[in-house]
Amino acid sequence: MYVQRDDTGRIVSVSLEENQDCREAVDSQAPELAQFCQLVVGENDTLAKSDLPMVRVLEDLIELLVSRGVIRFTDFPEEAQHKLLERLCLRERSHRLCLFGDEAEDIA
């Protein structure tokens, strides 16, 4: 593994091969390399965790724009239409299951 460091000596980039930026060889088991990898994974994990709520926002926005006639559903590429319909069906099915579950609690 080859690394690039900042002015403080912290690893800021890693490469499997030596290149223009990553010139310093580091053992793949080095603790500082593991720490850098955990930091990168943590940042990606945070970004990934925000993706699902953002998808819901975009779905709601698309639904709003279509319902107000700003755009037509058919304006989207066919592949996007299929994905949007699939998500809509999944959300409706999930909503019905929640409602059914709520009614079952009221009956008991």
A tleap script that builds the chain and sets N, CA, C and O, in Angstrom:
source leaprc.protein.ff14SB
mol = sequence {
  NMET TYR VAL GLN ARG ASP ASP THR GLY ARG
  ILE VAL SER VAL SER LEU GLU GLU ASN GLN
  ASP CYS ARG GLU ALA VAL ASP SER GLN ALA
  PRO GLU LEU ALA GLN PHE CYS GLN LEU VAL
  VAL GLY GLU ASN ASP THR LEU ALA LYS SER
  ASP LEU PRO MET VAL ARG VAL LEU GLU ASP
  LEU ILE GLU LEU LEU VAL SER ARG GLY VAL
  ILE ARG PHE THR ASP PHE PRO GLU GLU ALA
  GLN HIE LYS LEU LEU GLU ARG LEU CYS LEU
  ARG GLU ARG SER HIE ARG LEU CYS LEU PHE
  GLY ASP GLU ALA GLU ASP ILE CALA
}
set mol.1.N position { 0.839 -1.164 0.000 }
set mol.1.CA position { 0.000 0.000 0.000 }
set mol.1.C position { 0.894 1.240 0.000 }
set mol.1.O position { 1.971 1.266 0.595 }
set mol.2.N position { 0.406 2.244 -0.680 }
set mol.2.CA position { 1.126 3.515 -0.744 }
set mol.2.C position { 0.187 4.614 -0.276 }
set mol.2.O position { -1.004 4.613 -0.585 }
set mol.3.N position { 0.751 5.553 0.477 }
set mol.3.CA position { -0.086 6.598 1.061 }
set mol.3.C position { 0.435 7.986 0.723 }
set mol.3.O position { 1.595 8.185 0.362 }
set mol.4.N position { -0.471 8.921 0.856 }
set mol.4.CA position { -0.133 10.343 0.789 }
set mol.4.C position { -0.502 10.919 2.145 }
set mol.4.O position { -1.538 10.575 2.714 }
set mol.5.N position { 0.343 11.792 2.657 }
set mol.5.CA position { 0.096 12.402 3.964 }
set mol.5.C position { -0.074 13.908 3.819 }
set mol.5.O position { 0.422 14.520 2.874 }
set mol.6.N position { -0.795 14.493 4.789 }
set mol.6.CA position { -0.913 15.955 4.818 }
set mol.6.C position { 0.258 16.543 5.599 }
set mol.6.O position { 1.180 15.821 5.978 }
set mol.7.N position { 0.223 17.833 5.837 }
set mol.7.CA position { 1.326 18.512 6.529 }
set mol.7.C position { 1.517 18.042 7.963 }
set mol.7.O position { 2.605 18.174 8.524 }
set mol.8.N position { 0.451 17.487 8.564 }
set mol.8.CA position { 0.555 17.018 9.945 }
set mol.8.C position { 0.981 15.557 10.032 }
set mol.8.O position { 1.176 15.029 11.127 }
set mol.9.N position { 1.127 14.898 8.871 }
set mol.9.CA position { 1.542 13.504 8.870 }
set mol.9.C position { 0.391 12.517 8.810 }
set mol.9.O position { 0.609 11.306 8.804 }
set mol.10.N position { -0.832 13.025 8.765 }
set mol.10.CA position { -1.994 12.127 8.678 }
set mol.10.C position { -2.149 11.601 7.258 }
set mol.10.O position { -1.876 12.308 6.288 }
set mol.11.N position { -2.588 10.353 7.146 }
set mol.11.CA position { -2.852 9.762 5.835 }
set mol.11.C position { -4.110 10.413 5.261 }
set mol.11.O position { -5.142 10.499 5.926 }
set mol.12.N position { -3.998 10.868 4.011 }
set mol.12.CA position { -5.147 11.504 3.356 }
set mol.12.C position { -5.543 10.784 2.068 }
set mol.12.O position { -6.599 11.063 1.500 }
set mol.13.N position { -4.705 9.863 1.608 }
set mol.13.CA position { -5.012 9.120 0.387 }
set mol.13.C position { -4.246 7.809 0.405 }
set mol.13.O position { -3.135 7.733 0.930 }
set mol.14.N position { -4.854 6.771 -0.180 }
set mol.14.CA position { -4.236 5.444 -0.214 }
set mol.14.C position { -4.355 4.892 -1.631 }
set mol.14.O position { -5.352 5.117 -2.316 }
set mol.15.N position { -3.330 4.171 -2.056 }
set mol.15.CA position { -3.341 3.533 -3.367 }
set mol.15.C position { -2.693 2.160 -3.260 }
set mol.15.O position { -1.788 1.951 -2.451 }
set mol.16.N position { -3.159 1.237 -4.074 }
set mol.16.CA position { -2.527 -0.081 -4.112 }
set mol.16.C position { -1.180 -0.030 -4.813 }
set mol.16.O position { -0.299 -0.852 -4.561 }
set mol.17.N position { -1.034 0.949 -5.694 }
set mol.17.CA position { 0.215 1.100 -6.443 }
set mol.17.C position { 0.802 2.480 -6.195 }
set mol.17.O position { 0.080 3.442 -5.933 }
set mol.18.N position { 2.109 2.557 -6.282 }
set mol.18.CA position { 2.761 3.853 -6.142 }
set mol.18.C position { 2.340 4.734 -7.318 }
set mol.18.O position { 2.295 4.289 -8.465 }
set mol.19.N position { 2.037 5.985 -7.007 }
set mol.19.CA position { 1.683 6.931 -8.064 }
set mol.19.C position { 2.216 8.315 -7.704 }
set mol.19.O position { 2.957 8.470 -6.733 }
set mol.20.N position { 1.842 9.294 -8.477 }
set mol.20.CA position { 2.338 10.661 -8.296 }
set mol.20.C position { 2.039 11.207 -6.902 }
set mol.20.O position { 2.858 11.928 -6.331 }
set mol.21.N position { 0.872 10.869 -6.349 }
set mol.21.CA position { 0.486 11.391 -5.036 }
set mol.21.C position { 0.869 10.463 -3.888 }
set mol.21.O position { 1.289 10.924 -2.826 }
set mol.22.N position { 0.726 9.178 -4.097 }
set mol.22.CA position { 0.972 8.196 -3.036 }
set mol.22.C position { 2.316 7.512 -3.288 }
set mol.22.O position { 2.410 6.557 -4.059 }
set mol.23.N position { 3.341 8.018 -2.627 }
set mol.23.CA position { 4.700 7.516 -2.866 }
set mol.23.C position { 5.266 6.736 -1.676 }
set mol.23.O position { 6.220 5.973 -1.831 }
set mol.24.N position { 4.686 6.924 -0.501 }
set mol.24.CA position { 5.228 6.285 0.703 }
set mol.24.C position { 4.620 4.898 0.896 }
set mol.24.O position { 3.402 4.757 0.999 }
set mol.25.N position { 5.469 3.880 0.944 }
set mol.25.CA position { 5.006 2.516 1.181 }
set mol.25.C position { 4.655 2.348 2.660 }
set mol.25.O position { 5.387 2.801 3.540 }
set mol.26.N position { 3.519 1.689 2.914 }
set mol.26.CA position { 3.063 1.432 4.278 }
set mol.26.C position { 2.579 -0.009 4.343 }
set mol.26.O position { 1.927 -0.502 3.423 }
set mol.27.N position { 2.908 -0.679 5.449 }
set mol.27.CA position { 2.446 -2.045 5.659 }
set mol.27.C position { 0.916 -2.056 5.704 }
set mol.27.O position { 0.300 -1.199 6.337 }
set mol.28.N position { 0.315 -3.025 5.032 }
set mol.28.CA position { -1.151 -3.085 4.983 }
set mol.28.C position { -1.777 -3.326 6.356 }
set mol.28.O position { -2.977 -3.114 6.532 }
set mol.29.N position { -0.981 -3.764 7.325 }
set mol.29.CA position { -1.481 -3.993 8.683 }
set mol.29.C position { -1.200 -2.816 9.624 }
set mol.29.O position { -1.470 -2.904 10.822 }
set mol.30.N position { -0.670 -1.737 9.098 }
set mol.30.CA position { -0.321 -0.579 9.935 }
set mol.30.C position { -1.572 0.001 10.591 }
set mol.30.O position { -2.579 0.213 9.917 }
set mol.31.N position { -1.519 0.260 11.906 }
set mol.31.CA position { -2.675 0.805 12.621 }
set mol.31.C position { -3.185 2.123 12.033 }
set mol.31.O position { -4.393 2.359 11.994 }
set mol.32.N position { -2.272 2.978 11.577 }
set mol.32.CA position { -2.713 4.263 11.031 }
set mol.32.C position { -3.466 4.084 9.714 }
set mol.32.O position { -4.335 4.890 9.381 }
set mol.33.N position { -3.141 3.035 8.968 }
set mol.33.CA position { -3.867 2.738 7.737 }
set mol.33.C position { -5.267 2.229 8.077 }
set mol.33.O position { -6.244 2.603 7.427 }
set mol.34.N position { -5.359 1.384 9.086 }
set mol.34.CA position { -6.666 0.897 9.536 }
set mol.34.C position { -7.530 2.054 10.021 }
set mol.34.O position { -8.728 2.094 9.743 }
set mol.35.N position { -6.933 2.988 10.740 }
set mol.35.CA position { -7.662 4.154 11.236 }
set mol.35.C position { -8.192 4.994 10.067 }
set mol.35.O position { -9.336 5.447 10.097 }
set mol.36.N position { -7.368 5.199 9.050 }
set mol.36.CA position { -7.795 5.952 7.870 }
set mol.36.C position { -8.975 5.249 7.192 }
set mol.36.O position { -9.954 5.893 6.815 }
set mol.37.N position { -8.875 3.931 7.041 }
set mol.37.CA position { -9.947 3.169 6.390 }
set mol.37.C position { -11.248 3.250 7.180 }
set mol.37.O position { -12.321 3.363 6.588 }
set mol.38.N position { -11.170 3.194 8.494 }
set mol.38.CA position { -12.369 3.321 9.325 }
set mol.38.C position { -12.997 4.695 9.162 }
set mol.38.O position { -14.221 4.819 9.134 }
set mol.39.N position { -12.181 5.712 9.057 }
set mol.39.CA position { -12.677 7.070 8.858 }
set mol.39.C position { -13.422 7.175 7.531 }
set mol.39.O position { -14.511 7.746 7.469 }
set mol.40.N position { -12.839 6.629 6.477 }
set mol.40.CA position { -13.467 6.679 5.152 }
set mol.40.C position { -14.777 5.898 5.151 }
set mol.40.O position { -15.784 6.380 4.632 }
set mol.41.N position { -14.772 4.703 5.725 }
set mol.41.CA position { -15.987 3.893 5.784 }
set mol.41.C position { -17.051 4.607 6.601 }
set mol.41.O position { -18.226 4.588 6.234 }
set mol.42.N position { -16.664 5.231 7.692 }
set mol.42.CA position { -17.618 5.966 8.518 }
set mol.42.C position { -18.272 7.098 7.755 }
set mol.42.O position { -19.477 7.311 7.887 }
set mol.43.N position { -17.505 7.831 6.957 }
set mol.43.CA position { -18.061 8.918 6.159 }
set mol.43.C position { -19.026 8.371 5.118 }
set mol.43.O position { -20.094 8.943 4.899 }
set mol.44.N position { -18.657 7.266 4.474 }
set mol.44.CA position { -19.536 6.665 3.477 }
set mol.44.C position { -20.794 6.121 4.122 }
set mol.44.O position { -21.875 6.201 3.538 }
set mol.45.N position { -20.669 5.563 5.330 }
set mol.45.CA position { -21.819 5.032 6.048 }
set mol.45.C position { -22.796 6.154 6.379 }
set mol.45.O position { -24.007 5.979 6.241 }
set mol.46.N position { -22.289 7.293 6.810 }
set mol.46.CA position { -23.143 8.437 7.115 }
set mol.46.C position { -23.869 8.897 5.865 }
set mol.46.O position { -25.062 9.195 5.912 }
set mol.47.N position { -23.166 8.955 4.762 }
set mol.47.CA position { -23.778 9.348 3.497 }
set mol.47.C position { -24.840 8.333 3.086 }
set mol.47.O position { -25.932 8.713 2.665 }
set mol.48.N position { -24.529 7.059 3.206 }
set mol.48.CA position { -25.481 6.013 2.837 }
set mol.48.C position { -26.729 6.070 3.709 }
set mol.48.O position { -27.838 5.863 3.216 }
set mol.49.N position { -26.560 6.347 4.999 }
set mol.49.CA position { -27.711 6.433 5.894 }
set mol.49.C position { -28.632 7.584 5.526 }
set mol.49.O position { -29.832 7.529 5.796 }
set mol.50.N position { -28.088 8.621 4.915 }
set mol.50.CA position { -28.934 9.750 4.522 }
set mol.50.C position { -29.615 9.506 3.176 }
set mol.50.O position { -30.525 10.247 2.805 }
set mol.51.N position { -29.191 8.479 2.442 }
set mol.51.CA position { -29.755 8.214 1.119 }
set mol.51.C position { -31.232 7.835 1.168 }
set mol.51.O position { -32.021 8.362 0.384 }
set mol.52.N position { -31.624 6.939 2.065 }
set mol.52.CA position { -33.008 6.481 2.107 }
set mol.52.C position { -33.983 7.619 2.390 }
set mol.52.O position { -34.972 7.754 1.670 }
set mol.53.N position { -33.742 8.443 3.410 }
set mol.53.CA position { -34.657 9.570 3.609 }
set mol.53.C position { -34.689 10.513 2.403 }
set mol.53.O position { -35.732 11.085 2.087 }
set mol.54.N position { -33.554 10.671 1.738 }
set mol.54.CA position { -33.515 11.547 0.565 }
set mol.54.C position { -34.320 10.958 -0.584 }
set mol.54.O position { -34.957 11.696 -1.336 }
set mol.55.N position { -34.298 9.644 -0.726 }
set mol.55.CA position { -35.108 8.980 -1.749 }
set mol.55.C position { -36.581 9.273 -1.500 }
set mol.55.O position { -37.324 9.565 -2.437 }
set mol.56.N position { -37.003 9.195 -0.246 }
set mol.56.CA position { -38.406 9.491 0.087 }
set mol.56.C position { -38.759 10.926 -0.268 }
set mol.56.O position { -39.848 11.186 -0.780 }
set mol.57.N position { -37.857 11.856 -0.004 }
set mol.57.CA position { -38.088 13.264 -0.349 }
set mol.57.C position { -38.264 13.403 -1.858 }
set mol.57.O position { -39.181 14.082 -2.322 }
set mol.58.N position { -37.390 12.765 -2.616 }
set mol.58.CA position { -37.474 12.853 -4.077 }
set mol.58.C position { -38.749 12.209 -4.611 }
set mol.58.O position { -39.372 12.740 -5.530 }
set mol.59.N position { -39.144 11.068 -4.041 }
set mol.59.CA position { -40.397 10.435 -4.457 }
set mol.59.C position { -41.579 11.362 -4.199 }
set mol.59.O position { -42.443 11.526 -5.059 }
set mol.60.N position { -41.615 11.964 -3.020 }
set mol.60.CA position { -42.704 12.886 -2.685 }
set mol.60.C position { -42.692 14.108 -3.587 }
set mol.60.O position { -43.750 14.588 -3.995 }
set mol.61.N position { -41.514 14.612 -3.900 }
set mol.61.CA position { -41.392 15.767 -4.787 }
set mol.61.C position { -41.896 15.429 -6.191 }
set mol.61.O position { -42.617 16.220 -6.800 }
set mol.62.N position { -41.519 14.264 -6.699 }
set mol.62.CA position { -41.987 13.842 -8.020 }
set mol.62.C position { -43.503 13.714 -8.020 }
set mol.62.O position { -44.168 14.177 -8.947 }
set mol.63.N position { -44.052 13.090 -6.985 }
set mol.63.CA position { -45.506 12.936 -6.877 }
set mol.63.C position { -46.196 14.299 -6.864 }
set mol.63.O position { -47.218 14.481 -7.525 }
set mol.64.N position { -45.652 15.246 -6.124 }
set mol.64.CA position { -46.218 16.594 -6.051 }
set mol.64.C position { -46.164 17.294 -7.409 }
set mol.64.O position { -47.156 17.881 -7.842 }
set mol.65.N position { -45.024 17.235 -8.075 }
set mol.65.CA position { -44.873 17.890 -9.379 }
set mol.65.C position { -45.799 17.280 -10.428 }
set mol.65.O position { -46.352 17.998 -11.262 }
set mol.66.N position { -45.969 15.970 -10.389 }
set mol.66.CA position { -46.877 15.308 -11.328 }
set mol.66.C position { -48.319 15.690 -11.018 }
set mol.66.O position { -49.088 15.997 -11.929 }
set mol.67.N position { -48.691 15.674 -9.740 }
set mol.67.CA position { -50.076 15.995 -9.368 }
set mol.67.C position { -50.446 17.434 -9.697 }
set mol.67.O position { -51.615 17.726 -9.948 }
set mol.68.N position { -49.480 18.331 -9.702 }
set mol.68.CA position { -49.740 19.741 -10.039 }
set mol.68.C position { -49.570 20.029 -11.524 }
set mol.68.O position { -49.760 21.162 -11.966 }
set mol.69.N position { -49.217 19.016 -12.285 }
set mol.69.CA position { -49.095 19.181 -13.730 }
set mol.69.C position { -47.832 19.893 -14.175 }
set mol.69.O position { -47.734 20.325 -15.324 }
set mol.70.N position { -46.868 20.019 -13.281 }
set mol.70.CA position { -45.603 20.660 -13.648 }
set mol.70.C position { -44.827 19.764 -14.615 }
set mol.70.O position { -44.216 20.244 -15.569 }
set mol.71.N position { -44.862 18.467 -14.354 }
set mol.71.CA position { -44.273 17.478 -15.250 }
set mol.71.C position { -45.274 16.351 -15.418 }
set mol.71.O position { -46.184 16.188 -14.606 }
set mol.72.N position { -45.102 15.581 -16.470 }
set mol.72.CA position { -45.937 14.399 -16.685 }
set mol.72.C position { -45.114 13.166 -16.326 }
set mol.72.O position { -43.898 13.136 -16.513 }
set mol.73.N position { -45.791 12.167 -15.814 }
set mol.73.CA position { -45.114 10.928 -15.462 }
set mol.73.C position { -44.399 10.358 -16.685 }
set mol.73.O position { -43.310 9.795 -16.570 }
set mol.74.N position { -45.014 10.508 -17.846 }
set mol.74.CA position { -44.437 9.973 -19.082 }
set mol.74.C position { -43.228 10.771 -19.560 }
set mol.74.O position { -42.552 10.354 -20.500 }
set mol.75.N position { -42.944 11.917 -18.926 }
set mol.75.CA position { -41.728 12.670 -19.251 }
set mol.75.C position { -40.473 11.938 -18.776 }
set mol.75.O position { -39.380 12.163 -19.297 }
set mol.76.N position { -40.636 11.071 -17.795 }
set mol.76.CA position { -39.499 10.320 -17.270 }
set mol.76.C position { -39.140 9.190 -18.228 }
set mol.76.O position { -40.018 8.661 -18.911 }
set mol.77.N position { -37.878 8.815 -18.289 }
set mol.77.CA position { -37.500 7.651 -19.104 }
set mol.77.C position { -38.256 6.410 -18.622 }
set mol.77.O position { -38.627 6.310 -17.452 }
set mol.78.N position { -38.473 5.486 -19.528 }
set mol.78.CA position { -39.259 4.292 -19.207 }
set mol.78.C position { -38.698 3.545 -17.994 }
set mol.78.O position { -39.457 3.085 -17.140 }
set mol.79.N position { -37.384 3.426 -17.919 }
set mol.79.CA position { -36.751 2.737 -16.783 }
set mol.79.C position { -37.084 3.449 -15.466 }
set mol.79.O position { -37.371 2.798 -14.461 }
set mol.80.N position { -37.046 4.767 -15.473 }
set mol.80.CA position { -37.379 5.541 -14.272 }
set mol.80.C position { -38.851 5.362 -13.916 }
set mol.80.O position { -39.192 5.267 -12.737 }
set mol.81.N position { -39.723 5.316 -14.915 }
set mol.81.CA position { -41.151 5.097 -14.661 }
set mol.81.C position { -41.367 3.766 -13.949 }
set mol.81.O position { -42.127 3.686 -12.984 }
set mol.82.N position { -40.693 2.722 -14.432 }
set mol.82.CA position { -40.829 1.398 -13.809 }
set mol.82.C position { -40.360 1.431 -12.354 }
set mol.82.O position { -41.019 0.878 -11.474 }
set mol.83.N position { -39.232 2.072 -12.106 }
set mol.83.CA position { -38.705 2.139 -10.741 }
set mol.83.C position { -39.633 2.936 -9.832 }
set mol.83.O position { -39.869 2.550 -8.687 }
set mol.84.N position { -40.158 4.045 -10.340 }
set mol.84.CA position { -41.074 4.863 -9.539 }
set mol.84.C position { -42.356 4.098 -9.228 }
set mol.84.O position { -42.846 4.145 -8.100 }
set mol.85.N position { -42.905 3.392 -10.220 }
set mol.85.CA position { -44.112 2.595 -9.984 }
set mol.85.C position { -43.853 1.474 -8.984 }
set mol.85.O position { -44.692 1.189 -8.131 }
set mol.86.N position { -42.700 0.847 -9.093 }
set mol.86.CA position { -42.342 -0.218 -8.156 }
set mol.86.C position { -42.273 0.319 -6.730 }
set mol.86.O position { -42.801 -0.295 -5.803 }
set mol.87.N position { -41.621 1.465 -6.558 }
set mol.87.CA position { -41.518 2.078 -5.227 }
set mol.87.C position { -42.897 2.480 -4.707 }
set mol.87.O position { -43.191 2.303 -3.525 }
set mol.88.N position { -43.741 3.020 -5.586 }
set mol.88.CA position { -45.085 3.420 -5.185 }
set mol.88.C position { -45.873 2.215 -4.691 }
set mol.88.O position { -46.539 2.284 -3.659 }
set mol.89.N position { -45.796 1.111 -5.427 }
set mol.89.CA position { -46.497 -0.112 -5.018 }
set mol.89.C position { -45.972 -0.625 -3.679 }
set mol.89.O position { -46.752 -1.029 -2.818 }
set mol.90.N position { -44.665 -0.610 -3.507 }
set mol.90.CA position { -44.079 -1.070 -2.242 }
set mol.90.C position { -44.518 -0.196 -1.073 }
set mol.90.O position { -44.823 -0.706 0.004 }
set mol.91.N position { -44.551 1.112 -1.279 }
set mol.91.CA position { -44.969 2.027 -0.212 }
set mol.91.C position { -46.438 1.827 0.127 }
set mol.91.O position { -46.808 1.826 1.301 }
set mol.92.N position { -47.291 1.654 -0.905 }
set mol.92.CA position { -48.717 1.430 -0.650 }
set mol.92.C position { -48.937 0.116 0.084 }
set mol.92.O position { -49.740 0.047 1.015 }
set mol.93.N position { -48.229 -0.923 -0.331 }
set mol.93.CA position { -48.352 -2.223 0.321 }
set mol.93.C position { -47.913 -2.118 1.781 }
set mol.93.O position { -48.570 -2.667 2.666 }
set mol.94.N position { -46.826 -1.430 2.034 }
set mol.94.CA position { -46.333 -1.238 3.394 }
set mol.94.C position { -47.331 -0.445 4.222 }
set mol.94.O position { -47.560 -0.759 5.390 }
set mol.95.N position { -47.925 0.578 3.626 }
set mol.95.CA position { -48.910 1.406 4.331 }
set mol.95.C position { -50.134 0.571 4.703 }
set mol.95.O position { -50.662 0.692 5.808 }
set mol.96.N position { -50.585 -0.283 3.768 }
set mol.96.CA position { -51.741 -1.139 4.057 }
set mol.96.C position { -51.421 -2.107 5.186 }
set mol.96.O position { -52.275 -2.358 6.037 }
set mol.97.N position { -50.219 -2.654 5.212 }
set mol.97.CA position { -49.837 -3.568 6.286 }
set mol.97.C position { -49.848 -2.852 7.626 }
set mol.97.O position { -50.276 -3.423 8.629 }
set mol.98.N position { -49.382 -1.606 7.656 }
set mol.98.CA position { -49.382 -0.832 8.895 }
set mol.98.C position { -50.804 -0.566 9.357 }
set mol.98.O position { -51.110 -0.688 10.543 }
set mol.99.N position { -51.671 -0.203 8.423 }
set mol.99.CA position { -53.062 0.064 8.786 }
set mol.99.C position { -53.729 -1.197 9.305 }
set mol.99.O position { -54.468 -1.149 10.288 }
set mol.100.N position { -53.476 -2.325 8.653 }
set mol.100.CA position { -54.043 -3.584 9.096 }
set mol.100.C position { -53.538 -3.930 10.490 }
set mol.100.O position { -54.304 -4.394 11.334 }
set mol.101.N position { -52.275 -3.708 10.727 }
set mol.101.CA position { -51.696 -3.967 12.039 }
set mol.101.C position { -52.322 -3.091 13.107 }
set mol.101.O position { -52.540 -3.552 14.227 }
set mol.102.N position { -52.619 -1.829 12.785 }
set mol.102.CA position { -53.262 -0.921 13.731 }
set mol.102.C position { -54.666 -1.389 14.057 }
set mol.102.O position { -55.082 -1.333 15.215 }
set mol.103.N position { -55.424 -1.862 13.031 }
set mol.103.CA position { -56.782 -2.338 13.257 }
set mol.103.C position { -56.779 -3.572 14.134 }
set mol.103.O position { -57.637 -3.721 15.004 }
set mol.104.N position { -55.821 -4.459 13.913 }
set mol.104.CA position { -55.741 -5.684 14.706 }
set mol.104.C position { -55.532 -5.350 16.175 }
set mol.104.O position { -56.054 -6.043 17.048 }
set mol.105.N position { -54.777 -4.300 16.455 }
set mol.105.CA position { -54.561 -3.904 17.841 }
set mol.105.C position { -55.845 -3.362 18.451 }
set mol.105.O position { -56.106 -3.576 19.635 }
set mol.106.N position { -56.659 -2.653 17.646 }
set mol.106.CA position { -57.912 -2.099 18.147 }
set mol.106.C position { -58.918 -3.195 18.465 }
set mol.106.O position { -59.724 -3.048 19.383 }
set mol.107.N position { -58.880 -4.299 17.711 }
set mol.107.CA position { -59.826 -5.393 17.904 }
set mol.107.C position { -59.555 -6.103 19.215 }
set mol.107.O position { -60.494 -6.506 19.901 }
set mol.108.N position { -58.317 -6.264 19.573 }
set mol.108.CA position { -57.935 -7.023 20.766 }
set mol.108.C position { -58.340 -6.357 22.007 }
set mol.108.O position { -58.089 -6.873 23.096 }
savepdb mol mol.pdb
quit
